[in-house]
Amino acid sequence: MKGKVPWNKGKHYTISATLKGKPRPWQKGKHLSVEHRAAISAALKGHHPCSSETREKISIGLKGRIVSPETRAKMSAAIRAAMTPEIRAKMSARAIARWRRLKT
């Protein structure tokens, strides 16, 4: 701010003794109920803030990255845990249906 005196120049604000150590009224915010927080959480599940083009760029940038053996083990365990027998059966049925469609 060239040539202008700041509005708070020379003013020293102090917090009164009654507010010392307590949250300020402007810092309190609104407390949400457990149900409301659960609804917000459910609404944000699976939400992707990036566009498909941005995700494609990120994917290209991560291609060829070398992953440590510990990370590979964690990734493998996560995939194995997600592959329940029901999901395996569903994937198998879809693959069989796709191959039958392609044969004809």
N, CA and C atoms as a LAMMPS dump frame, in Angstrom:
ITEM: TIMESTEP
0
ITEM: NUMBER OF ATOMS
312
ITEM: BOX BOUNDS ff ff ff
-5.0000000000000000e+02 5.0000000000000000e+02
-5.0000000000000000e+02 5.0000000000000000e+02
-5.0000000000000000e+02 5.0000000000000000e+02
ITEM: ATOMS id mol type element x y z
1 1 1 N 0.855 -1.179 0
2 1 2 C 0 0 0
3 1 3 C 0.894 1.232 0
4 2 1 N 1.287 1.577 -1.142
5 2 2 C 2.203 2.679 -1.301
6 2 3 C 1.518 4.007 -1.002
7 3 1 N 2.085 4.758 -0.086
8 3 2 C 1.578 6.101 0.19
9 3 3 C 0.371 6.173 1.103
10 4 1 N -0.167 5.027 1.549
11 4 2 C -1.348 5.054 2.407
12 4 3 C -1.002 4.444 3.751
13 5 1 N -1.599 4.958 4.784
14 5 2 C -1.383 4.44 6.125
15 5 3 C -2.39 3.321 6.36
16 6 1 N -1.942 2.136 6.804
17 6 2 C -2.883 1.053 7.069
18 6 3 C -3.91 1.466 8.117
19 7 1 N -5.123 0.928 8.003
20 7 2 C -6.213 1.311 8.892
21 7 3 C -5.93 0.95 10.342
22 8 1 N -5.1 -0.088 10.577
23 8 2 C -4.852 -0.522 11.951
24 8 3 C -3.494 -0.064 12.485
25 9 1 N -2.891 0.868 11.829
26 9 2 C -1.583 1.361 12.263
27 9 3 C -1.724 2.061 13.614
28 10 1 N -0.961 1.638 14.6
29 10 2 C -0.964 2.264 15.914
30 10 3 C -2.047 1.754 16.846
31 11 1 N -2.92 0.882 16.369
32 11 2 C -3.976 0.345 17.231
33 11 3 C -3.522 -1.003 17.768
34 12 1 N -3.612 -1.186 19.038
35 12 2 C -3.206 -2.435 19.666
36 12 3 C -4.429 -3.068 20.304
37 13 1 N -4.885 -4.143 19.699
38 13 2 C -6.064 -4.819 20.21
39 13 3 C -5.649 -5.904 21.187
40 14 1 N -6.343 -5.979 22.294
41 14 2 C -6.069 -7.022 23.268
42 14 3 C -7.354 -7.784 23.553
43 15 1 N -7.195 -9.032 23.935
44 15 2 C -8.344 -9.86 24.273
45 15 3 C -8.661 -9.631 25.743
46 16 1 N -9.925 -9.422 26.024
47 16 2 C -10.317 -9.157 27.401
48 16 3 C -10.119 -10.404 28.258
49 17 1 N -10.057 -10.202 29.563
50 17 2 C -9.816 -11.299 30.501
51 17 3 C -10.951 -12.321 30.471
52 18 1 N -12.171 -11.884 30.158
53 18 2 C -13.302 -12.815 30.139
54 18 3 C -13.196 -13.802 28.977
55 19 1 N -12.574 -13.396 27.872
56 19 2 C -12.459 -14.285 26.72
57 19 3 C -11.144 -15.056 26.689
58 20 1 N -10.229 -14.733 27.57
59 20 2 C -8.911 -15.352 27.554
60 20 3 C -9.022 -16.867 27.755
61 21 1 N -8.443 -17.63 26.837
62 21 2 C -8.436 -19.084 26.943
63 21 3 C -9.715 -19.754 26.492
64 22 1 N -10.718 -19.01 26.059
65 22 2 C -11.981 -19.586 25.61
66 22 3 C -12.089 -19.41 24.098
67 23 1 N -12.896 -20.246 23.44
68 23 2 C -13.087 -20.029 22.005
69 23 3 C -13.825 -18.711 21.769
70 24 1 N -13.396 -17.999 20.78
71 24 2 C -14.009 -16.713 20.469
72 24 3 C -15.373 -16.94 19.827
73 25 1 N -16.29 -16.02 19.988
74 25 2 C -17.617 -16.196 19.392
75 25 3 C -17.55 -16.415 17.885
76 26 1 N -16.603 -15.793 17.205
77 26 2 C -16.503 -15.941 15.756
78 26 3 C -15.794 -17.228 15.353
79 27 1 N -15.273 -17.971 16.339
80 27 2 C -14.596 -19.235 16.037
81 27 3 C -15.456 -20.45 16.363
82 28 1 N -16.614 -20.244 16.914
83 28 2 C -17.412 -21.372 17.389
84 28 3 C -17.988 -22.193 16.25
85 29 1 N -18.674 -21.579 15.322
86 29 2 C -19.276 -22.318 14.228
87 29 3 C -20.541 -23.015 14.652
88 30 1 N -21.132 -23.739 13.704
89 30 2 C -22.403 -24.394 13.946
90 30 3 C -22.141 -25.874 14.209
91 31 1 N -22.712 -26.406 15.266
92 31 2 C -22.542 -27.809 15.591
93 31 3 C -23.598 -28.615 14.843
94 32 1 N -23.151 -29.64 14.102
95 32 2 C -24.071 -30.462 13.327
96 32 3 C -24.416 -31.725 14.105
97 33 1 N -25.644 -32.181 13.913
98 33 2 C -26.07 -33.401 14.589
99 33 3 C -25.379 -34.598 13.939
100 34 1 N -25.412 -35.731 14.636
101 34 2 C -24.783 -36.948 14.118
102 34 3 C -25.459 -37.368 12.817
103 35 1 N -26.78 -37.235 12.755
104 35 2 C -27.513 -37.607 11.543
105 35 3 C -27.111 -36.723 10.37
106 36 1 N -26.969 -35.432 10.639
107 36 2 C -26.595 -34.494 9.589
108 36 3 C -25.189 -34.8 9.073
109 37 1 N -24.255 -35.087 9.993
110 37 2 C -22.888 -35.422 9.58
111 37 3 C -22.867 -36.711 8.761
112 38 1 N -23.715 -37.692 9.152
113 38 2 C -23.797 -38.952 8.402
114 38 3 C -24.342 -38.699 7
115 39 1 N -25.33 -37.805 6.876
116 39 2 C -25.905 -37.488 5.572
117 39 3 C -24.873 -36.812 4.674
118 40 1 N -24.096 -35.897 5.235
119 40 2 C -23.052 -35.217 4.464
120 40 3 C -22.006 -36.24 4.019
121 41 1 N -21.614 -37.142 4.915
122 41 2 C -20.625 -38.168 4.594
123 41 3 C -21.126 -39.06 3.467
124 42 1 N -22.397 -39.483 3.545
125 42 2 C -22.96 -40.344 2.506
126 42 3 C -23.026 -39.628 1.161
127 43 1 N -23.331 -38.333 1.185
128 43 2 C -23.429 -37.568 -0.058
129 43 3 C -22.071 -37.41 -0.725
130 44 1 N -21.011 -37.358 0.071
131 44 2 C -19.677 -37.146 -0.494
132 44 3 C -18.965 -38.441 -0.874
133 45 1 N -19.528 -39.593 -0.527
134 45 2 C -18.891 -40.867 -0.86
135 45 3 C -18.871 -41.027 -2.379
136 46 1 N -17.703 -41.392 -2.909
137 46 2 C -17.581 -41.604 -4.349
138 46 3 C -17.549 -40.331 -5.164
139 47 1 N -17.487 -39.197 -4.51
140 47 2 C -17.481 -37.902 -5.2
141 47 3 C -16.085 -37.626 -5.746
142 48 1 N -15.986 -37.313 -7.029
143 48 2 C -14.702 -37.002 -7.644
144 48 3 C -14.695 -35.532 -8.034
145 49 1 N -13.907 -34.713 -7.336
146 49 2 C -13.881 -33.297 -7.664
147 49 3 C -13.181 -33.001 -8.991
148 50 1 N -12.388 -33.959 -9.511
149 50 2 C -11.646 -33.733 -10.753
150 50 3 C -12.492 -34.151 -11.952
151 51 1 N -12.273 -33.482 -13.075
152 51 2 C -12.929 -33.877 -14.31
153 51 3 C -12.239 -35.116 -14.868
154 52 1 N -12.842 -35.748 -15.856
155 52 2 C -12.239 -36.952 -16.429
156 52 3 C -10.922 -36.622 -17.131
157 53 1 N -10.815 -35.413 -17.712
158 53 2 C -9.558 -35.011 -18.361
159 53 3 C -8.445 -34.883 -17.332
160 54 1 N -8.764 -34.289 -16.176
161 54 2 C -7.764 -34.123 -15.121
162 54 3 C -7.322 -35.477 -14.601
163 55 1 N -8.256 -36.387 -14.397
164 55 2 C -7.906 -37.726 -13.921
165 55 3 C -7.029 -38.453 -14.928
166 56 1 N -7.303 -38.231 -16.246
167 56 2 C -6.48 -38.831 -17.289
168 56 3 C -5.049 -38.299 -17.225
169 57 1 N -4.898 -36.988 -17.003
170 57 2 C -3.566 -36.384 -16.895
171 57 3 C -2.818 -36.94 -15.681
172 58 1 N -3.521 -37.09 -14.561
173 58 2 C -2.905 -37.653 -13.355
174 58 3 C -2.471 -39.089 -13.631
175 59 1 N -3.324 -39.841 -14.321
176 59 2 C -3.012 -41.223 -14.65
177 59 3 C -1.757 -41.309 -15.501
178 60 1 N -1.656 -40.456 -16.505
179 60 2 C -0.47 -40.446 -17.372
180 60 3 C 0.77 -40.099 -16.558
181 61 1 N 0.645 -39.146 -15.642
182 61 2 C 1.776 -38.742 -14.822
183 61 3 C 2.262 -39.837 -13.883
184 62 1 N 1.351 -40.721 -13.454
185 62 2 C 1.722 -41.78 -12.512
186 62 3 C 2.187 -43.055 -13.201
187 63 1 N 2.037 -43.138 -14.53
188 63 2 C 2.438 -44.338 -15.267
189 63 3 C 3.955 -44.526 -15.162
190 64 1 N 4.399 -45.754 -14.976
191 64 2 C 5.818 -46.057 -14.921
192 64 3 C 6.458 -45.802 -13.574
193 65 1 N 5.66 -45.434 -12.584
194 65 2 C 6.189 -45.153 -11.259
195 65 3 C 6.591 -46.463 -10.588
196 66 1 N 7.732 -46.484 -9.949
197 66 2 C 8.21 -47.685 -9.277
198 66 3 C 7.67 -47.695 -7.847
199 67 1 N 7.042 -48.81 -7.485
200 67 2 C 6.414 -48.939 -6.174
201 67 3 C 7.245 -49.895 -5.324
202 68 1 N 7.396 -49.575 -4.052
203 68 2 C 8.204 -50.41 -3.16
204 68 3 C 7.508 -51.752 -2.913
205 69 1 N 8.266 -52.783 -2.557
206 69 2 C 7.662 -54.1 -2.279
207 69 3 C 6.623 -54.059 -1.154
208 70 1 N 6.84 -53.21 -0.14
209 70 2 C 5.863 -53.101 0.955
210 70 3 C 4.534 -52.566 0.426
211 71 1 N 4.618 -51.547 -0.434
212 71 2 C 3.398 -50.965 -1
213 71 3 C 2.697 -51.971 -1.883
214 72 1 N 3.475 -52.729 -2.673
215 72 2 C 2.882 -53.754 -3.535
216 72 3 C 2.148 -54.8 -2.7
217 73 1 N 2.732 -55.174 -1.56
218 73 2 C 2.089 -56.157 -0.68
219 73 3 C 0.78 -55.608 -0.121
220 74 1 N 0.792 -54.33 0.268
221 74 2 C -0.433 -53.703 0.789
222 74 3 C -1.515 -53.651 -0.286
223 75 1 N -1.12 -53.28 -1.513
224 75 2 C -2.087 -53.197 -2.609
225 75 3 C -2.674 -54.571 -2.912
226 76 1 N -1.828 -55.592 -2.909
227 76 2 C -2.275 -56.954 -3.171
228 76 3 C -3.257 -57.418 -2.1
229 77 1 N -2.945 -57.123 -0.839
230 77 2 C -3.834 -57.52 0.263
231 77 3 C -5.185 -56.81 0.157
232 78 1 N -5.173 -55.552 -0.233
233 78 2 C -6.42 -54.801 -0.357
234 78 3 C -7.296 -55.376 -1.465
235 79 1 N -6.673 -55.746 -2.58
236 79 2 C -7.443 -56.316 -3.686
237 79 3 C -7.998 -57.681 -3.299
238 80 1 N -7.163 -58.505 -2.617
239 80 2 C -7.626 -59.821 -2.192
240 80 3 C -8.786 -59.698 -1.216
241 81 1 N -8.741 -58.71 -0.326
242 81 2 C -9.816 -58.528 0.656
243 81 3 C -11.111 -58.09 -0.028
244 82 1 N -10.991 -57.322 -1.117
245 82 2 C -12.175 -56.818 -1.808
246 82 3 C -12.838 -57.885 -2.674
247 83 1 N -12.075 -58.919 -3.067
248 83 2 C -12.606 -59.946 -3.966
249 83 3 C -13.314 -61.045 -3.175
250 84 1 N -14.524 -60.767 -2.761
251 84 2 C -15.308 -61.763 -2.04
252 84 3 C -15.84 -62.796 -3.034
253 85 1 N -16.251 -63.973 -2.583
254 85 2 C -16.793 -64.987 -3.502
255 85 3 C -17.991 -64.485 -4.315
256 86 1 N -18.822 -63.635 -3.711
257 86 2 C -19.978 -63.101 -4.443
258 86 3 C -19.523 -62.225 -5.601
259 87 1 N -18.534 -61.384 -5.349
260 87 2 C -18.039 -60.492 -6.389
261 87 3 C -17.345 -61.301 -7.477
262 88 1 N -16.586 -62.34 -7.097
263 88 2 C -15.934 -63.2 -8.089
264 88 3 C -16.968 -63.863 -8.994
265 89 1 N -18.057 -64.364 -8.397
266 89 2 C -19.103 -65.026 -9.172
267 89 3 C -19.758 -64.043 -10.141
268 90 1 N -20.016 -62.824 -9.665
269 90 2 C -20.636 -61.809 -10.521
270 90 3 C -19.727 -61.456 -11.7
271 91 1 N -18.426 -61.279 -11.422
272 91 2 C -17.478 -60.943 -12.483
273 91 3 C -17.37 -62.087 -13.488
274 92 1 N -17.371 -63.317 -13.003
275 92 2 C -17.288 -64.478 -13.872
276 92 3 C -18.511 -64.553 -14.78
277 93 1 N -19.688 -64.347 -14.218
278 93 2 C -20.919 -64.387 -15.011
279 93 3 C -20.906 -63.305 -16.09
280 94 1 N -20.439 -62.116 -15.756
281 94 2 C -20.364 -61.042 -16.748
282 94 3 C -19.381 -61.376 -17.867
283 95 1 N -18.227 -61.937 -17.484
284 95 2 C -17.226 -62.29 -18.492
285 95 3 C -17.76 -63.363 -19.435
286 96 1 N -18.442 -64.365 -18.886
287 96 2 C -19.013 -65.434 -19.719
288 96 3 C -20.061 -64.855 -20.659
289 97 1 N -20.915 -63.967 -20.152
290 97 2 C -21.943 -63.352 -20.986
291 97 3 C -21.305 -62.513 -22.1
292 98 1 N -20.236 -61.801 -21.782
293 98 2 C -19.563 -60.976 -22.79
294 98 3 C -18.971 -61.85 -23.892
295 99 1 N -18.316 -62.939 -23.504
296 99 2 C -17.725 -63.819 -24.512
297 99 3 C -18.805 -64.483 -25.364
298 100 1 N -19.921 -64.815 -24.781
299 100 2 C -21.026 -65.406 -25.568
300 100 3 C -21.556 -64.394 -26.568
301 101 1 N -21.663 -63.138 -26.15
302 101 2 C -22.129 -62.088 -27.056
303 101 3 C -21.155 -61.897 -28.206
304 102 1 N -19.849 -61.927 -27.909
305 102 2 C -18.835 -61.695 -28.936
306 102 3 C -18.733 -62.861 -29.92
307 103 1 N -19.038 -64.087 -29.467
308 103 2 C -18.975 -65.254 -30.343
309 103 3 C -20.031 -65.188 -31.452
310 104 1 N -21.185 -64.654 -31.14
311 104 2 C -22.278 -64.627 -32.103
312 104 3 C -22.237 -63.485 -33.036
